[in-house]
Amino acid sequence: MTRPFLSIRQVRKAFGAFVAVHDVTIDVAKGEFLTFLGPSGSGKSTTLYAIAGFQDPTSGDVELEGKSLLAVPSHKRNIGMVFQRYTLFPHLSVAENVAFPLRVRRRPDAEIKRKVADMLALVRLENFADRNPGALSGGQQQRVALARALAYDPPILLMDEPLSALDKKLRQEIQAEIRRIHRETGVTILYVTHDQEEALHLSDRIALFKDGRIEQIGTGEDLYLRPATEFVAGFIGNSNFLPAEYLETQSGAATVRLADGSIVKGVKTTQVLKRGQKVRVMVRSEAFRLTAAPGTAAVPVEIIDTAFFGDRRRVLARTTSGDEIDVRPTSDAAQPDGAASSRQIFFDPAVAFLFPA
């Protein structure tokens, strides 16, 4: 059996009576891009800081290539770190900021000069070497911070919400840069974010945190297409939940009765449920359609609002039981008959999921 490159073993972190992280266990492969995703206070940053050595876990262990890091001070773990705030030295030039961790490690001047040039080329800032950080944009400053973190060839790069201070367009540009840099360097990256789109875009795997525990870990496709819990289904993607009553299951396909009384057959489930049990049918916004197709289930609704977003149309509908449904068919799909008309929307039960209420 291949030994994991980085191993987080039953890490628990308590602050007095409050437990921020509950026995988190993760194995990380060399060169992997793993994202810790979750809402604020879910334990993702606390777990990252235990790996960095900024916080000692209450119990558990962190091993790098089979050796425990717990007795190693944070500044000797040789782990790169990039924060939300760029933490650049304002009185030093871009080149001097990148050189700083190399000078601390007493690397030869020739090596420092070569490495700084290589890192600035990697983040495409060769022409900014002599500028001070204050003369750069936020995105450029974050790229300098990334170059500095990679300058001494750390085996692991930890990134804590590094793009949350940037606007959407700039975030997308830097995400593309981070993907390219990961591809070119092969460094192992552990990345913290609360942004699901960012996690899906960047990651090889995602660990979704909730209340200090990992709710599910897997690829973006795993979490999106095969959510293990209702929390995962609701956090990843745009999701709608329809109240229903469970009737039966045959070959993994459940039959339910929706609140309007209609019967829907063929909803995927792995749950053990009892006849008559209250459940919730999860349907992605993009899985709804405005016109019927063979095998689709109908939901009577009132269309209360529509909006056009170029490649996609957003329709807000209300069911007969008062639940609001976010429908996002492609823009070339059939259009609703006005902003306040009664009609039906449709979904394929095979792409829906079932969870206990």
C-alpha positions in Angstrom: 0.0 0.0 0.0 1.4 3.4 -1.0 2.0 5.7 2.0 0.2 9.0 1.7 2.4 12.1 1.2 0.5 14.1 3.8 -1.7 12.4 6.4 -4.1 14.2 8.8 -5.0 11.7 11.5 -8.0 12.2 13.8 -7.1 15.9 14.3 -9.3 17.5 17.0 -9.0 21.1 18.1 -10.9 22.4 21.1 -11.0 25.9 22.5 -12.2 25.3 26.0 -15.6 23.7 25.8 -16.0 24.6 22.1 -14.7 21.9 19.7 -13.8 23.6 16.4 -12.5 20.4 14.7 -13.8 16.9 15.4 -11.4 14.0 14.6 -10.7 15.0 11.0 -8.8 12.4 9.0 -7.6 13.0 5.4 -4.8 11.5 3.2 -3.3 13.8 0.6 -1.4 12.5 -2.4 1.8 14.3 -3.6 1.0 16.9 -6.2 -2.7 16.9 -5.3 -4.8 20.1 -5.2 -7.2 19.6 -2.2 -9.7 22.3 -1.2 -11.2 22.7 2.2 -14.7 24.1 1.5 -17.4 25.1 3.9 -19.2 28.0 5.5 -17.6 30.3 8.1 -16.8 28.5 11.3 -16.9 25.0 9.8 -13.3 24.2 10.9 -11.5 24.4 7.6 -9.1 27.1 8.5 -8.4 25.6 11.9 -7.5 22.4 10.2 -5.2 24.2 7.9 -3.5 26.0 10.8 -2.9 22.7 12.5 -1.0 21.6 9.4 1.0 24.8 9.2 1.9 24.7 12.9 0.1 27.9 13.8 -2.2 26.0 16.2 -1.5 22.8 18.1 -4.2 20.2 17.8 -5.8 19.0 21.0 -5.3 15.5 19.8 -4.4 13.6 16.6 -1.4 13.9 14.4 -0.2 15.4 11.1 2.4 13.4 9.2 4.5 14.4 6.2 6.0 11.4 4.3 5.4 9.3 7.4 7.0 11.7 9.9 5.0 13.6 12.5 5.1 17.4 12.2 3.7 18.2 15.7 7.1 18.6 17.4 8.4 20.7 14.5 8.0 24.5 14.9 5.9 26.2 12.2 9.0 28.1 10.8 10.9 24.8 10.4 8.1 22.8 8.6 9.2 24.3 5.3 5.5 24.8 4.3 4.5 27.7 2.0 1.6 29.9 3.1 -0.5 32.4 1.2 -3.2 34.4 3.1 -6.2 36.6 2.2 -4.1 39.6 3.1 -1.0 39.7 1.0 1.4 40.3 4.0 4.0 41.8 1.7 6.7 44.1 3.1 5.7 47.5 1.8 9.3 48.9 2.1 10.8 46.2 -0.1 10.5 45.8 -3.8 8.7 43.0 -5.5 12.0 41.2 -6.1 13.2 41.7 -2.5 9.8 40.4 -1.2 10.3 37.2 -3.2 13.9 36.9 -2.2 13.1 37.3 1.5 12.5 33.6 2.5 15.6 32.6 0.5 17.8 35.2 2.4 16.4 33.9 5.7 17.5 30.5 4.7 21.0 31.9 3.8 20.9 30.7 0.2 23.8 31.9 -2.0 23.2 35.2 -3.8 23.5 33.6 -7.3 20.8 31.1 -6.3 18.6 33.9 -5.0 18.9 35.9 -8.1 18.1 33.0 -10.3 15.2 31.8 -8.2 13.6 35.3 -8.0 13.8 35.6 -11.8 12.2 32.2 -12.1 9.4 32.9 -9.7 8.6 36.3 -11.2 8.5 34.6 -14.6 6.2 31.9 -13.2 3.6 34.5 -12.0 4.2 36.7 -15.1 5.6 39.8 -13.2 9.1 40.0 -14.7 8.6 43.6 -15.5 7.5 44.6 -12.0 10.6 43.4 -10.1 11.7 46.9 -9.0 8.3 48.2 -8.0 7.1 48.4 -4.4 3.9 46.5 -3.5 1.9 49.7 -3.1 2.2 50.4 -6.8 0.6 47.1 -7.7 -3.0 46.0 -8.1 -4.6 43.6 -5.6 -4.2 40.7 -8.1 -0.6 41.5 -8.8 0.2 41.7 -5.0 -1.4 38.3 -4.5 0.8 36.9 -7.3 3.8 38.3 -5.6 2.7 36.6 -2.4 2.3 33.3 -4.4 5.8 33.7 -5.9 7.3 34.3 -2.4 5.6 31.3 -1.0 7.0 29.1 -3.8 10.4 30.6 -3.9 12.1 28.1 -1.5 10.4 25.0 -3.1 8.2 24.0 -0.2 6.7 20.5 -0.4 3.3 21.8 0.5 1.6 25.2 -0.3 -1.3 26.2 2.1 -3.7 28.9 0.8 -6.2 30.4 3.2 -9.0 32.3 1.4 -6.4 34.0 -0.9 -8.8 35.5 -3.4 -11.7 36.6 -1.2 -10.6 40.3 -1.2 -10.6 40.5 -5.0 -13.5 41.3 -7.3 -15.2 38.5 -9.3 -13.4 39.1 -12.7 -10.0 39.3 -11.0 -10.7 36.2 -8.9 -11.4 34.3 -12.1 -8.1 35.5 -13.6 -6.1 34.6 -10.6 -7.8 31.2 -10.3 -6.6 30.5 -13.9 -3.1 31.5 -12.8 -3.2 29.2 -9.8 -4.3 26.3 -11.9 -1.5 27.0 -14.4 1.1 27.3 -11.6 0.0 24.1 -10.0 0.2 22.3 -13.3 3.7 23.7 -14.0 5.2 23.2 -10.5 3.4 20.0 -9.3 3.4 21.4 -5.8 0.9 19.9 -3.3 -1.8 22.5 -2.5 -4.2 22.7 0.3 -6.7 25.5 -0.3 -9.4 27.0 2.0 -12.4 28.8 0.5 -16.1 29.2 1.2 -16.7 29.8 -2.5 -18.1 26.6 -4.1 -17.5 27.7 -7.7 -13.8 28.4 -6.8 -13.5 25.0 -5.2 -15.1 23.3 -8.2 -12.8 25.2 -10.7 -9.5 24.6 -8.9 -9.6 21.3 -7.1 -8.6 17.7 -7.7 -10.7 16.8 -4.6 -12.9 18.8 -2.2 -13.4 18.2 1.5 -16.6 19.8 2.5 -16.7 20.8 6.1 -19.7 21.3 8.4 -19.5 22.0 12.1 -15.9 20.9 12.4 -16.4 17.6 10.6 -16.0 16.5 7.0 -19.4 16.0 5.5 -18.1 14.5 2.3 -14.7 14.3 0.4 -14.3 13.6 -3.3 -14.0 15.2 -6.7 -16.2 18.1 -7.7 -18.2 15.6 -9.8 -18.7 13.4 -6.7 -20.1 16.1 -4.6 -22.2 17.6 -7.3 -23.6 14.5 -8.9 -23.5 12.1 -5.9 -24.1 14.2 -2.8 -24.0 12.1 0.4 -26.2 14.3 2.5 -28.7 17.0 2.2 -26.1 19.6 3.4 -23.8 18.6 0.5 -26.6 18.8 -2.0 -27.6 22.2 -0.7 -24.1 23.7 -0.5 -22.8 22.6 -3.9 -24.7 24.0 -6.8 -28.1 25.7 -7.0 -30.5 23.3 -5.4 -34.3 23.2 -4.8 -36.0 21.0 -2.2 -39.6 19.8 -2.7 -41.4 18.4 0.3 -42.8 15.0 -0.3 -44.0 11.7 1.2 -42.1 8.5 0.6 -44.1 5.6 -0.8 -41.7 2.8 -1.9 -38.3 1.9 -3.5 -37.7 -0.5 -6.3 -34.1 -1.1 -7.6 -32.8 2.1 -6.0 -35.6 4.2 -7.5 -38.0 5.7 -5.1 -41.7 6.7 -5.6 -42.9 9.8 -3.7 -46.0 11.9 -3.5 -45.4 15.6 -3.8 -47.2 18.2 -1.7 -49.6 18.9 -4.6 -50.6 15.2 -4.6 -48.8 14.2 -7.8 -46.9 10.9 -7.8 -43.2 10.9 -9.0 -41.4 7.7 -9.7 -37.7 7.0 -10.3 -36.0 9.4 -7.8 -32.5 8.1 -6.8 -32.0 7.2 -3.2 -29.7 5.1 -1.1 -31.6 5.9 2.1 -33.5 3.4 4.2 -37.0 5.0 4.5 -40.4 4.0 5.8 -43.6 4.3 3.9 -45.3 7.6 4.8 -42.1 9.2 5.9 -41.6 12.9 5.2 -38.8 13.5 2.7 -37.4 16.2 0.5 -36.7 15.8 -3.2 -33.7 17.8 -4.3 -33.6 19.1 -7.9 -30.9 21.2 -9.4 -32.0 24.6 -10.8 -30.6 23.7 -14.2 -32.5 20.3 -14.2 -35.9 22.0 -14.4 -37.4 22.7 -17.8 -40.3 24.8 -18.9 -41.7 22.3 -21.4 -42.5 18.6 -20.9 -40.4 15.8 -22.3 -40.8 12.0 -22.1 -40.4 10.7 -18.6 -40.5 14.1 -16.9 -42.5 14.9 -13.8 -44.6 18.0 -13.6 -44.8 20.5 -10.8 -47.7 23.0 -10.8 -46.3 26.5 -10.1 -47.0 30.2 -10.5 -44.2 32.1 -12.4 -43.5 35.1 -10.3 -40.3 36.5 -11.9 -38.0 36.0 -14.8 -34.5 37.4 -15.7 -32.2 36.9 -18.7 -28.5 36.2 -18.2 -27.3 35.7 -21.7 -26.6 31.9 -21.8 -29.2 31.2 -19.2 -32.6 32.3 -18.2 -33.6 32.5 -14.5 -37.2 31.9 -13.5 -38.5 32.2 -10.0 -41.6 30.0 -9.4 -43.8 29.3 -6.5 -45.4 25.9 -5.9 -48.9 25.3 -4.6 -47.5 24.6 -1.2 -45.7 28.0 -1.2 -42.2 26.8 -1.8 -40.1 29.0 -4.1 -38.2 27.3 -6.9 -35.2 28.6 -8.7 -35.3 27.5 -12.3 -32.4 28.1 -14.6 -33.0 26.6 -18.1 -30.8 27.6 -21.0 -31.8 30.8 -22.7 -33.0 29.0 -25.8 -35.5 27.0 -23.8 -39.2 27.7 -24.1 -40.0 31.0 -22.4 -42.7 31.5 -19.7 -45.9 33.1 -20.7 -45.4 36.3 -18.8 -44.2 37.3 -15.3 -47.2 36.2 -13.3 -48.8 33.3 -15.1 -49.8 29.9 -13.7 -48.2 26.9 -15.5 -46.1 23.8 -14.8 -42.4 23.2 -14.7 -40.8 19.8 -15.3 -37.9 17.7 -14.2 -36.4 14.3 -14.9 -36.8 12.2 -11.7 -33.6 10.3 -12.5 -31.5 13.4 -11.9 -33.2 14.2 -8.6 -32.1 13.1 -5.1 -34.1 12.1 -2.1 -33.3 12.9 1.6 -35.1 12.4 4.8 -37.0 15.6 5.9 
